[in-house]
Amino acid sequence: MSENIELKMFGQQVRKLRQAKGLSQEKLAELAGLHRNYIGGIERGERNVALLNILRLARALEVSPSKLLEGIQ
Protein backbone atom coordinates (compact mmCIF):
# COMPACT_ATOMS: atom_id res chain seq x y z
CA MET A 1 0.00 0.00 0.00
CA SER A 2 1.35 3.39 -0.97
CA GLU A 3 1.98 6.11 1.59
CA ASN A 4 2.44 8.76 -1.10
CA ILE A 5 0.58 11.92 -0.08
CA GLU A 6 0.03 13.01 -3.68
CA LEU A 7 -1.75 9.74 -4.49
CA LYS A 8 -3.96 10.16 -1.44
CA MET A 9 -4.77 13.76 -2.41
CA PHE A 10 -5.62 12.69 -5.96
CA GLY A 11 -7.88 9.96 -4.59
CA GLN A 12 -9.64 12.38 -2.26
CA GLN A 13 -10.30 14.71 -5.19
CA VAL A 14 -11.73 11.87 -7.30
CA ARG A 15 -13.97 10.81 -4.38
CA LYS A 16 -15.15 14.39 -3.78
CA LEU A 17 -16.03 14.93 -7.45
CA ARG A 18 -17.68 11.49 -7.72
CA GLN A 19 -19.84 12.10 -4.68
CA ALA A 20 -20.74 15.61 -5.87
CA LYS A 21 -22.10 13.99 -9.06
CA GLY A 22 -24.03 11.45 -7.00
CA LEU A 23 -22.14 8.54 -8.56
CA SER A 24 -21.24 5.25 -6.93
CA GLN A 25 -17.76 3.83 -7.49
CA GLU A 26 -19.39 1.21 -9.69
CA LYS A 27 -21.15 3.81 -11.87
CA LEU A 28 -17.99 5.92 -12.22
CA ALA A 29 -16.06 2.80 -13.20
CA GLU A 30 -18.67 1.99 -15.83
CA LEU A 31 -18.62 5.53 -17.26
CA ALA A 32 -14.81 5.60 -17.32
CA GLY A 33 -14.39 2.07 -18.69
CA LEU A 34 -12.45 1.00 -15.60
CA HIS A 35 -12.97 -1.67 -12.93
CA ARG A 36 -14.75 -0.71 -9.68
CA ASN A 37 -11.86 -2.13 -7.62
CA TYR A 38 -9.48 0.14 -9.52
CA ILE A 39 -11.62 3.18 -8.62
CA GLY A 40 -11.55 2.13 -4.97
CA GLY A 41 -7.76 1.82 -5.12
CA ILE A 42 -7.48 5.30 -6.62
CA GLU A 43 -9.69 6.80 -3.92
CA ARG A 44 -7.63 5.11 -1.18
CA GLY A 45 -4.40 6.46 -2.69
CA GLU A 46 -3.14 2.98 -3.59
CA ARG A 47 -2.91 3.49 -7.36
CA ASN A 48 -0.49 5.59 -9.37
CA VAL A 49 -2.91 6.47 -12.17
CA ALA A 50 -1.72 6.54 -15.78
CA LEU A 51 -2.44 9.57 -17.96
CA LEU A 52 -5.01 7.75 -20.10
CA ASN A 53 -6.95 6.76 -17.00
CA ILE A 54 -6.84 10.33 -15.68
CA LEU A 55 -8.40 11.41 -18.98
CA ARG A 56 -11.06 8.68 -18.71
CA LEU A 57 -11.92 9.74 -15.17
CA ALA A 58 -12.11 13.41 -16.14
CA ARG A 59 -14.47 12.65 -19.03
CA ALA A 60 -16.65 10.42 -16.85
CA LEU A 61 -16.82 13.12 -14.17
CA GLU A 62 -17.33 15.86 -16.79
CA VAL A 63 -14.40 17.93 -15.51
CA SER A 64 -11.06 18.98 -16.94
CA PRO A 65 -8.10 16.74 -16.13
CA SER A 66 -6.57 19.68 -14.23
CA LYS A 67 -9.58 19.64 -11.87
CA LEU A 68 -8.51 16.15 -10.76
CA LEU A 69 -5.04 17.49 -9.91
CA GLU A 70 -6.31 20.57 -8.06
CA GLY A 71 -4.44 21.18 -4.80
CA ILE A 72 -1.57 18.81 -5.62
CA GLN A 73 1.83 20.53 -5.78
PDB file of N, CA, C and O in Angstrom, chain B, residues numbered from 101:
ATOM      1  N   MET B 101       0.840  -1.178   0.000  1.00  0.00           N
ATOM      2  CA  MET B 101       0.000   0.000   0.000  1.00  0.00           C
ATOM      3  C   MET B 101       0.890   1.248   0.000  1.00  0.00           C
ATOM      4  O   MET B 101       1.864   1.329   0.748  1.00  0.00           O
ATOM      5  N   SER B 102       0.547   2.190  -0.828  1.00  0.00           N
ATOM      6  CA  SER B 102       1.348   3.393  -0.974  1.00  0.00           C
ATOM      7  C   SER B 102       1.068   4.379   0.153  1.00  0.00           C
ATOM      8  O   SER B 102      -0.067   4.519   0.610  1.00  0.00           O
ATOM      9  N   GLU B 103       2.120   5.056   0.589  1.00  0.00           N
ATOM     10  CA  GLU B 103       1.978   6.109   1.594  1.00  0.00           C
ATOM     11  C   GLU B 103       2.210   7.476   0.952  1.00  0.00           C
ATOM     12  O   GLU B 103       2.426   8.463   1.655  1.00  0.00           O
ATOM     13  N   ASN B 104       2.165   7.536  -0.375  1.00  0.00           N
ATOM     14  CA  ASN B 104       2.442   8.761  -1.101  1.00  0.00           C
ATOM     15  C   ASN B 104       1.299   9.754  -0.937  1.00  0.00           C
ATOM     16  O   ASN B 104       0.161   9.473  -1.312  1.00  0.00           O
ATOM     17  N   ILE B 105       1.611  10.913  -0.376  1.00  0.00           N
ATOM     18  CA  ILE B 105       0.579  11.920  -0.077  1.00  0.00           C
ATOM     19  C   ILE B 105      -0.112  12.422  -1.343  1.00  0.00           C
ATOM     20  O   ILE B 105      -1.310  12.703  -1.325  1.00  0.00           O
ATOM     21  N   GLU B 106       0.635  12.536  -2.438  1.00  0.00           N
ATOM     22  CA  GLU B 106       0.030  13.011  -3.685  1.00  0.00           C
ATOM     23  C   GLU B 106      -1.021  12.032  -4.200  1.00  0.00           C
ATOM     24  O   GLU B 106      -2.058  12.451  -4.716  1.00  0.00           O
ATOM     25  N   LEU B 107      -0.763  10.743  -4.065  1.00  0.00           N
ATOM     26  CA  LEU B 107      -1.748   9.743  -4.495  1.00  0.00           C
ATOM     27  C   LEU B 107      -3.002   9.827  -3.629  1.00  0.00           C
ATOM     28  O   LEU B 107      -4.120   9.700  -4.127  1.00  0.00           O
ATOM     29  N   LYS B 108      -2.807  10.039  -2.346  1.00  0.00           N
ATOM     30  CA  LYS B 108      -3.958  10.164  -1.437  1.00  0.00           C
ATOM     31  C   LYS B 108      -4.771  11.419  -1.771  1.00  0.00           C
ATOM     32  O   LYS B 108      -6.002  11.386  -1.765  1.00  0.00           O
ATOM     33  N   MET B 109      -4.075  12.524  -2.062  1.00  0.00           N
ATOM     34  CA  MET B 109      -4.773  13.763  -2.408  1.00  0.00           C
ATOM     35  C   MET B 109      -5.546  13.609  -3.713  1.00  0.00           C
ATOM     36  O   MET B 109      -6.675  14.087  -3.830  1.00  0.00           O
ATOM     37  N   PHE B 110      -4.939  12.943  -4.692  1.00  0.00           N
ATOM     38  CA  PHE B 110      -5.624  12.693  -5.958  1.00  0.00           C
ATOM     39  C   PHE B 110      -6.882  11.859  -5.712  1.00  0.00           C
ATOM     40  O   PHE B 110      -7.950  12.160  -6.244  1.00  0.00           O
ATOM     41  N   GLY B 111      -6.745  10.823  -4.910  1.00  0.00           N
ATOM     42  CA  GLY B 111      -7.880   9.958  -4.592  1.00  0.00           C
ATOM     43  C   GLY B 111      -8.995  10.695  -3.875  1.00  0.00           C
ATOM     44  O   GLY B 111     -10.173  10.456  -4.139  1.00  0.00           O
ATOM     45  N   GLN B 112      -8.628  11.587  -2.973  1.00  0.00           N
ATOM     46  CA  GLN B 112      -9.639  12.376  -2.263  1.00  0.00           C
ATOM     47  C   GLN B 112     -10.386  13.288  -3.229  1.00  0.00           C
ATOM     48  O   GLN B 112     -11.593  13.487  -3.092  1.00  0.00           O
ATOM     49  N   GLN B 113      -9.672  13.839  -4.203  1.00  0.00           N
ATOM     50  CA  GLN B 113     -10.303  14.713  -5.195  1.00  0.00           C
ATOM     51  C   GLN B 113     -11.270  13.911  -6.067  1.00  0.00           C
ATOM     52  O   GLN B 113     -12.379  14.364  -6.348  1.00  0.00           O
ATOM     53  N   VAL B 114     -10.849  12.728  -6.491  1.00  0.00           N
ATOM     54  CA  VAL B 114     -11.734  11.872  -7.296  1.00  0.00           C
ATOM     55  C   VAL B 114     -12.990  11.539  -6.497  1.00  0.00           C
ATOM     56  O   VAL B 114     -14.102  11.630  -7.017  1.00  0.00           O
ATOM     57  N   ARG B 115     -12.815  11.154  -5.239  1.00  0.00           N
ATOM     58  CA  ARG B 115     -13.965  10.811  -4.382  1.00  0.00           C
ATOM     59  C   ARG B 115     -14.907  12.009  -4.230  1.00  0.00           C
ATOM     60  O   ARG B 115     -16.124  11.871  -4.348  1.00  0.00           O
ATOM     61  N   LYS B 116     -14.332  13.178  -3.967  1.00  0.00           N
ATOM     62  CA  LYS B 116     -15.146  14.389  -3.785  1.00  0.00           C
ATOM     63  C   LYS B 116     -15.966  14.692  -5.042  1.00  0.00           C
ATOM     64  O   LYS B 116     -17.161  14.971  -4.955  1.00  0.00           O
ATOM     65  N   LEU B 117     -15.329  14.637  -6.193  1.00  0.00           N
ATOM     66  CA  LEU B 117     -16.026  14.925  -7.451  1.00  0.00           C
ATOM     67  C   LEU B 117     -17.071  13.847  -7.767  1.00  0.00           C
ATOM     68  O   LEU B 117     -18.158  14.153  -8.258  1.00  0.00           O
ATOM     69  N   ARG B 118     -16.734  12.599  -7.484  1.00  0.00           N
ATOM     70  CA  ARG B 118     -17.678  11.494  -7.723  1.00  0.00           C
ATOM     71  C   ARG B 118     -18.920  11.665  -6.866  1.00  0.00           C
ATOM     72  O   ARG B 118     -20.044  11.544  -7.354  1.00  0.00           O
ATOM     73  N   GLN B 119     -18.712  11.945  -5.594  1.00  0.00           N
ATOM     74  CA  GLN B 119     -19.839  12.101  -4.678  1.00  0.00           C
ATOM     75  C   GLN B 119     -20.670  13.332  -5.028  1.00  0.00           C
ATOM     76  O   GLN B 119     -21.893  13.309  -4.898  1.00  0.00           O
ATOM     77  N   ALA B 120     -20.018  14.403  -5.470  1.00  0.00           N
ATOM     78  CA  ALA B 120     -20.739  15.610  -5.873  1.00  0.00           C
ATOM     79  C   ALA B 120     -21.659  15.336  -7.063  1.00  0.00           C
ATOM     80  O   ALA B 120     -22.699  15.978  -7.211  1.00  0.00           O
ATOM     81  N   LYS B 121     -21.273  14.383  -7.906  1.00  0.00           N
ATOM     82  CA  LYS B 121     -22.096  13.994  -9.057  1.00  0.00           C
ATOM     83  C   LYS B 121     -23.144  12.947  -8.680  1.00  0.00           C
ATOM     84  O   LYS B 121     -23.994  12.592  -9.497  1.00  0.00           O
ATOM     85  N   GLY B 122     -23.083  12.457  -7.442  1.00  0.00           N
ATOM     86  CA  GLY B 122     -24.029  11.445  -7.002  1.00  0.00           C
ATOM     87  C   GLY B 122     -23.766  10.078  -7.608  1.00  0.00           C
ATOM     88  O   GLY B 122     -24.685   9.279  -7.788  1.00  0.00           O
ATOM     89  N   LEU B 123     -22.499   9.815  -7.923  1.00  0.00           N
ATOM     90  CA  LEU B 123     -22.140   8.545  -8.558  1.00  0.00           C
ATOM     91  C   LEU B 123     -21.567   7.563  -7.539  1.00  0.00           C
ATOM     92  O   LEU B 123     -20.843   7.956  -6.625  1.00  0.00           O
ATOM     93  N   SER B 124     -21.893   6.303  -7.704  1.00  0.00           N
ATOM     94  CA  SER B 124     -21.243   5.250  -6.933  1.00  0.00           C
ATOM     95  C   SER B 124     -19.895   4.954  -7.594  1.00  0.00           C
ATOM     96  O   SER B 124     -19.659   5.353  -8.735  1.00  0.00           O
ATOM     97  N   GLN B 125     -19.018   4.259  -6.882  1.00  0.00           N
ATOM     98  CA  GLN B 125     -17.761   3.828  -7.491  1.00  0.00           C
ATOM     99  C   GLN B 125     -18.047   2.952  -8.709  1.00  0.00           C
ATOM    100  O   GLN B 125     -17.370   3.062  -9.732  1.00  0.00           O
ATOM    101  N   GLU B 126     -19.030   2.101  -8.600  1.00  0.00           N
ATOM    102  CA  GLU B 126     -19.385   1.206  -9.693  1.00  0.00           C
ATOM    103  C   GLU B 126     -19.834   1.985 -10.935  1.00  0.00           C
ATOM    104  O   GLU B 126     -19.433   1.657 -12.052  1.00  0.00           O
ATOM    105  N   LYS B 127     -20.659   3.007 -10.743  1.00  0.00           N
ATOM    106  CA  LYS B 127     -21.146   3.807 -11.875  1.00  0.00           C
ATOM    107  C   LYS B 127     -20.007   4.614 -12.506  1.00  0.00           C
ATOM    108  O   LYS B 127     -19.919   4.708 -13.730  1.00  0.00           O
ATOM    109  N   LEU B 128     -19.136   5.197 -11.676  1.00  0.00           N
ATOM    110  CA  LEU B 128     -17.987   5.921 -12.220  1.00  0.00           C
ATOM    111  C   LEU B 128     -17.103   4.969 -13.020  1.00  0.00           C
ATOM    112  O   LEU B 128     -16.639   5.315 -14.106  1.00  0.00           O
ATOM    113  N   ALA B 129     -16.874   3.790 -12.492  1.00  0.00           N
ATOM    114  CA  ALA B 129     -16.059   2.798 -13.201  1.00  0.00           C
ATOM    115  C   ALA B 129     -16.672   2.479 -14.555  1.00  0.00           C
ATOM    116  O   ALA B 129     -15.968   2.410 -15.562  1.00  0.00           O
ATOM    117  N   GLU B 130     -17.970   2.286 -14.577  1.00  0.00           N
ATOM    118  CA  GLU B 130     -18.674   1.991 -15.826  1.00  0.00           C
ATOM    119  C   GLU B 130     -18.516   3.141 -16.828  1.00  0.00           C
ATOM    120  O   GLU B 130     -18.205   2.910 -17.996  1.00  0.00           O
ATOM    121  N   LEU B 131     -18.728   4.364 -16.374  1.00  0.00           N
ATOM    122  CA  LEU B 131     -18.624   5.528 -17.257  1.00  0.00           C
ATOM    123  C   LEU B 131     -17.205   5.732 -17.777  1.00  0.00           C
ATOM    124  O   LEU B 131     -17.010   6.187 -18.904  1.00  0.00           O
ATOM    125  N   ALA B 132     -16.212   5.392 -16.947  1.00  0.00           N
ATOM    126  CA  ALA B 132     -14.813   5.596 -17.319  1.00  0.00           C
ATOM    127  C   ALA B 132     -14.208   4.392 -18.038  1.00  0.00           C
ATOM    128  O   ALA B 132     -13.097   4.477 -18.560  1.00  0.00           O
ATOM    129  N   GLY B 133     -14.929   3.278 -18.067  1.00  0.00           N
ATOM    130  CA  GLY B 133     -14.385   2.074 -18.686  1.00  0.00           C
ATOM    131  C   GLY B 133     -13.289   1.438 -17.847  1.00  0.00           C
ATOM    132  O   GLY B 133     -12.341   0.859 -18.376  1.00  0.00           O
ATOM    133  N   LEU B 134     -13.431   1.554 -16.535  1.00  0.00           N
ATOM    134  CA  LEU B 134     -12.452   1.001 -15.602  1.00  0.00           C
ATOM    135  C   LEU B 134     -13.156   0.031 -14.651  1.00  0.00           C
ATOM    136  O   LEU B 134     -14.385  -0.025 -14.625  1.00  0.00           O
ATOM    137  N   HIS B 135     -12.396  -0.723 -13.879  1.00  0.00           N
ATOM    138  CA  HIS B 135     -12.973  -1.665 -12.928  1.00  0.00           C
ATOM    139  C   HIS B 135     -13.277  -0.949 -11.609  1.00  0.00           C
ATOM    140  O   HIS B 135     -12.534  -0.054 -11.205  1.00  0.00           O
ATOM    141  N   ARG B 136     -14.355  -1.336 -10.943  1.00  0.00           N
ATOM    142  CA  ARG B 136     -14.745  -0.714  -9.680  1.00  0.00           C
ATOM    143  C   ARG B 136     -13.636  -0.828  -8.636  1.00  0.00           C
ATOM    144  O   ARG B 136     -13.405   0.115  -7.879  1.00  0.00           O
ATOM    145  N   ASN B 137     -12.952  -1.961  -8.587  1.00  0.00           N
ATOM    146  CA  ASN B 137     -11.863  -2.131  -7.620  1.00  0.00           C
ATOM    147  C   ASN B 137     -10.727  -1.147  -7.887  1.00  0.00           C
ATOM    148  O   ASN B 137     -10.063  -0.688  -6.957  1.00  0.00           O
ATOM    149  N   TYR B 138     -10.509  -0.828  -9.149  1.00  0.00           N
ATOM    150  CA  TYR B 138      -9.481   0.145  -9.525  1.00  0.00           C
ATOM    151  C   TYR B 138      -9.862   1.535  -9.008  1.00  0.00           C
ATOM    152  O   TYR B 138      -9.011   2.268  -8.504  1.00  0.00           O
ATOM    153  N   ILE B 139     -11.143   1.893  -9.134  1.00  0.00           N
ATOM    154  CA  ILE B 139     -11.624   3.184  -8.624  1.00  0.00           C
ATOM    155  C   ILE B 139     -11.419   3.242  -7.110  1.00  0.00           C
ATOM    156  O   ILE B 139     -10.957   4.255  -6.584  1.00  0.00           O
ATOM    157  N   GLY B 140     -11.754   2.179  -6.422  1.00  0.00           N
ATOM    158  CA  GLY B 140     -11.547   2.130  -4.973  1.00  0.00           C
ATOM    159  C   GLY B 140     -10.088   2.315  -4.607  1.00  0.00           C
ATOM    160  O   GLY B 140      -9.770   3.028  -3.655  1.00  0.00           O
ATOM    161  N   GLY B 141      -9.194   1.677  -5.356  1.00  0.00           N
ATOM    162  CA  GLY B 141      -7.759   1.822  -5.116  1.00  0.00           C
ATOM    163  C   GLY B 141      -7.275   3.243  -5.341  1.00  0.00           C
ATOM    164  O   GLY B 141      -6.423   3.742  -4.605  1.00  0.00           O
ATOM    165  N   ILE B 142      -7.822   3.894  -6.361  1.00  0.00           N
ATOM    166  CA  ILE B 142      -7.482   5.299  -6.615  1.00  0.00           C
ATOM    167  C   ILE B 142      -7.921   6.149  -5.429  1.00  0.00           C
ATOM    168  O   ILE B 142      -7.144   6.953  -4.913  1.00  0.00           O
ATOM    169  N   GLU B 143      -9.150   5.973  -5.003  1.00  0.00           N
ATOM    170  CA  GLU B 143      -9.693   6.796  -3.917  1.00  0.00           C
ATOM    171  C   GLU B 143      -8.968   6.571  -2.595  1.00  0.00           C
ATOM    172  O   GLU B 143      -8.929   7.469  -1.754  1.00  0.00           O
ATOM    173  N   ARG B 144      -8.400   5.394  -2.402  1.00  0.00           N
ATOM    174  CA  ARG B 144      -7.631   5.112  -1.181  1.00  0.00           C
ATOM    175  C   ARG B 144      -6.171   5.536  -1.310  1.00  0.00           C
ATOM    176  O   ARG B 144      -5.407   5.412  -0.353  1.00  0.00           O
ATOM    177  N   GLY B 145      -5.773   6.035  -2.483  1.00  0.00           N
ATOM    178  CA  GLY B 145      -4.395   6.459  -2.694  1.00  0.00           C
ATOM    179  C   GLY B 145      -3.446   5.304  -2.910  1.00  0.00           C
ATOM    180  O   GLY B 145      -2.248   5.434  -2.657  1.00  0.00           O
ATOM    181  N   GLU B 146      -3.953   4.174  -3.374  1.00  0.00           N
ATOM    182  CA  GLU B 146      -3.137   2.983  -3.589  1.00  0.00           C
ATOM    183  C   GLU B 146      -2.659   2.839  -5.032  1.00  0.00           C
ATOM    184  O   GLU B 146      -1.787   2.017  -5.315  1.00  0.00           O
ATOM    185  N   ARG B 147      -3.212   3.617  -5.934  1.00  0.00           N
ATOM    186  CA  ARG B 147      -2.912   3.492  -7.361  1.00  0.00           C
ATOM    187  C   ARG B 147      -2.217   4.727  -7.891  1.00  0.00           C
ATOM    188  O   ARG B 147      -2.636   5.853  -7.622  1.00  0.00           O
ATOM    189  N   ASN B 148      -1.148   4.512  -8.647  1.00  0.00           N
ATOM    190  CA  ASN B 148      -0.494   5.590  -9.375  1.00  0.00           C
ATOM    191  C   ASN B 148      -1.125   5.584 -10.765  1.00  0.00           C
ATOM    192  O   ASN B 148      -0.786   4.744 -11.600  1.00  0.00           O
ATOM    193  N   VAL B 149      -2.024   6.501 -11.010  1.00  0.00           N
ATOM    194  CA  VAL B 149      -2.908   6.468 -12.166  1.00  0.00           C
ATOM    195  C   VAL B 149      -2.187   6.954 -13.429  1.00  0.00           C
ATOM    196  O   VAL B 149      -1.541   8.002 -13.425  1.00  0.00           O
ATOM    197  N   ALA B 150      -2.308   6.184 -14.492  1.00  0.00           N
ATOM    198  CA  ALA B 150      -1.715   6.544 -15.782  1.00  0.00           C
ATOM    199  C   ALA B 150      -2.503   7.680 -16.434  1.00  0.00           C
ATOM    200  O   ALA B 150      -3.687   7.872 -16.155  1.00  0.00           O
ATOM    201  N   LEU B 151      -1.834   8.418 -17.296  1.00  0.00           N
ATOM    202  CA  LEU B 151      -2.439   9.568 -17.963  1.00  0.00           C
ATOM    203  C   LEU B 151      -3.755   9.210 -18.655  1.00  0.00           C
ATOM    204  O   LEU B 151      -4.738   9.937 -18.510  1.00  0.00           O
ATOM    205  N   LEU B 152      -3.792   8.123 -19.394  1.00  0.00           N
ATOM    206  CA  LEU B 152      -5.014   7.754 -20.104  1.00  0.00           C
ATOM    207  C   LEU B 152      -6.172   7.518 -19.141  1.00  0.00           C
ATOM    208  O   LEU B 152      -7.319   7.828 -19.462  1.00  0.00           O
ATOM    209  N   ASN B 153      -5.883   6.978 -17.979  1.00  0.00           N
ATOM    210  CA  ASN B 153      -6.946   6.757 -16.998  1.00  0.00           C
ATOM    211  C   ASN B 153      -7.380   8.059 -16.331  1.00  0.00           C
ATOM    212  O   ASN B 153      -8.544   8.203 -15.958  1.00  0.00           O
ATOM    213  N   ILE B 154      -6.455   9.008 -16.176  1.00  0.00           N
ATOM    214  CA  ILE B 154      -6.837  10.335 -15.679  1.00  0.00           C
ATOM    215  C   ILE B 154      -7.804  10.973 -16.668  1.00  0.00           C
ATOM    216  O   ILE B 154      -8.803  11.569 -16.266  1.00  0.00           O
ATOM    217  N   LEU B 155      -7.512  10.850 -17.951  1.00  0.00           N
ATOM    218  CA  LEU B 155      -8.399  11.412 -18.981  1.00  0.00           C
ATOM    219  C   LEU B 155      -9.763  10.728 -18.957  1.00  0.00           C
ATOM    220  O   LEU B 155     -10.788  11.396 -19.093  1.00  0.00           O
ATOM    221  N   ARG B 156      -9.790   9.417 -18.788  1.00  0.00           N
ATOM    222  CA  ARG B 156     -11.065   8.685 -18.712  1.00  0.00           C
ATOM    223  C   ARG B 156     -11.887   9.134 -17.511  1.00  0.00           C
ATOM    224  O   ARG B 156     -13.098   9.336 -17.611  1.00  0.00           O
ATOM    225  N   LEU B 157     -11.211   9.287 -16.371  1.00  0.00           N
ATOM    226  CA  LEU B 157     -11.916   9.742 -15.168  1.00  0.00           C
ATOM    227  C   LEU B 157     -12.463  11.148 -15.351  1.00  0.00           C
ATOM    228  O   LEU B 157     -13.599  11.431 -14.968  1.00  0.00           O
ATOM    229  N   ALA B 158     -11.662  12.028 -15.933  1.00  0.00           N
ATOM    230  CA  ALA B 158     -12.108  13.411 -16.142  1.00  0.00           C
ATOM    231  C   ALA B 158     -13.334  13.449 -17.048  1.00  0.00           C
ATOM    232  O   ALA B 158     -14.293  14.166 -16.764  1.00  0.00           O
ATOM    233  N   ARG B 159     -13.309  12.686 -18.129  1.00  0.00           N
ATOM    234  CA  ARG B 159     -14.473  12.648 -19.028  1.00  0.00           C
ATOM    235  C   ARG B 159     -15.699  12.106 -18.312  1.00  0.00           C
ATOM    236  O   ARG B 159     -16.794  12.654 -18.447  1.00  0.00           O
ATOM    237  N   ALA B 160     -15.521  11.039 -17.556  1.00  0.00           N
ATOM    238  CA  ALA B 160     -16.648  10.423 -16.850  1.00  0.00           C
ATOM    239  C   ALA B 160     -17.234  11.374 -15.805  1.00  0.00           C
ATOM    240  O   ALA B 160     -18.442  11.380 -15.567  1.00  0.00           O
ATOM    241  N   LEU B 161     -16.369  12.174 -15.187  1.00  0.00           N
ATOM    242  CA  LEU B 161     -16.822  13.124 -14.166  1.00  0.00           C
ATOM    243  C   LEU B 161     -17.215  14.479 -14.758  1.00  0.00           C
ATOM    244  O   LEU B 161     -17.686  15.368 -14.048  1.00  0.00           O
ATOM    245  N   GLU B 162     -17.014  14.620 -16.064  1.00  0.00           N
ATOM    246  CA  GLU B 162     -17.333  15.855 -16.790  1.00  0.00           C
ATOM    247  C   GLU B 162     -16.586  17.057 -16.212  1.00  0.00           C
ATOM    248  O   GLU B 162     -17.161  18.121 -15.985  1.00  0.00           O
ATOM    249  N   VAL B 163     -15.283  16.854 -15.980  1.00  0.00           N
ATOM    250  CA  VAL B 163     -14.399  17.927 -15.512  1.00  0.00           C
ATOM    251  C   VAL B 163     -13.133  17.910 -16.351  1.00  0.00           C
ATOM    252  O   VAL B 163     -12.871  16.950 -17.075  1.00  0.00           O
ATOM    253  N   SER B 164     -12.354  18.970 -16.253  1.00  0.00           N
ATOM    254  CA  SER B 164     -11.064  18.979 -16.943  1.00  0.00           C
ATOM    255  C   SER B 164     -10.085  18.105 -16.165  1.00  0.00           C
ATOM    256  O   SER B 164     -10.225  17.955 -14.951  1.00  0.00           O
ATOM    257  N   PRO B 165      -9.102  17.529 -16.844  1.00  0.00           N
ATOM    258  CA  PRO B 165      -8.098  16.739 -16.127  1.00  0.00           C
ATOM    259  C   PRO B 165      -7.414  17.548 -15.024  1.00  0.00           C
ATOM    260  O   PRO B 165      -7.061  17.003 -13.978  1.00  0.00           O
ATOM    261  N   SER B 166      -7.227  18.848 -15.259  1.00  0.00           N
ATOM    262  CA  SER B 166      -6.569  19.681 -14.228  1.00  0.00           C
ATOM    263  C   SER B 166      -7.391  19.757 -12.953  1.00  0.00           C
ATOM    264  O   SER B 166      -6.831  19.943 -11.873  1.00  0.00           O
ATOM    265  N   LYS B 167      -8.706  19.618 -13.053  1.00  0.00           N
ATOM    266  CA  LYS B 167      -9.578  19.638 -11.866  1.00  0.00           C
ATOM    267  C   LYS B 167      -9.242  18.445 -10.961  1.00  0.00           C
ATOM    268  O   LYS B 167      -9.331  18.555  -9.738  1.00  0.00           O
ATOM    269  N   LEU B 168      -8.860  17.322 -11.548  1.00  0.00           N
ATOM    270  CA  LEU B 168      -8.509  16.146 -10.759  1.00  0.00           C
ATOM    271  C   LEU B 168      -7.197  16.357  -9.998  1.00  0.00           C
ATOM    272  O   LEU B 168      -6.963  15.734  -8.962  1.00  0.00           O
ATOM    273  N   LEU B 169      -6.352  17.239 -10.521  1.00  0.00           N
ATOM    274  CA  LEU B 169      -5.044  17.491  -9.907  1.00  0.00           C
ATOM    275  C   LEU B 169      -5.036  18.727  -9.012  1.00  0.00           C
ATOM    276  O   LEU B 169      -3.994  19.105  -8.477  1.00  0.00           O
ATOM    277  N   GLU B 170      -6.188  19.346  -8.853  1.00  0.00           N
ATOM    278  CA  GLU B 170      -6.305  20.569  -8.060  1.00  0.00           C
ATOM    279  C   GLU B 170      -5.797  20.341  -6.627  1.00  0.00           C
ATOM    280  O   GLU B 170      -6.175  19.375  -5.963  1.00  0.00           O
ATOM    281  N   GLY B 171      -4.935  21.252  -6.174  1.00  0.00           N
ATOM    282  CA  GLY B 171      -4.436  21.179  -4.804  1.00  0.00           C
ATOM    283  C   GLY B 171      -3.185  20.338  -4.646  1.00  0.00           C
ATOM    284  O   GLY B 171      -2.592  20.315  -3.567  1.00  0.00           O
ATOM    285  N   ILE B 172      -2.772  19.647  -5.695  1.00  0.00           N
ATOM    286  CA  ILE B 172      -1.567  18.814  -5.623  1.00  0.00           C
ATOM    287  C   ILE B 172      -0.403  19.628  -6.161  1.00  0.00           C
ATOM    288  O   ILE B 172      -0.461  20.135  -7.282  1.00  0.00           O
ATOM    289  N   GLN B 173       0.653  19.755  -5.368  1.00  0.00           N
ATOM    290  CA  GLN B 173       1.828  20.531  -5.778  1.00  0.00           C
ATOM    291  C   GLN B 173       3.013  19.636  -5.984  1.00  0.00           C
ATOM    292  O   GLN B 173       4.094  20.113  -6.331  1.00  0.00           O
TER     293      GLN B 173
END
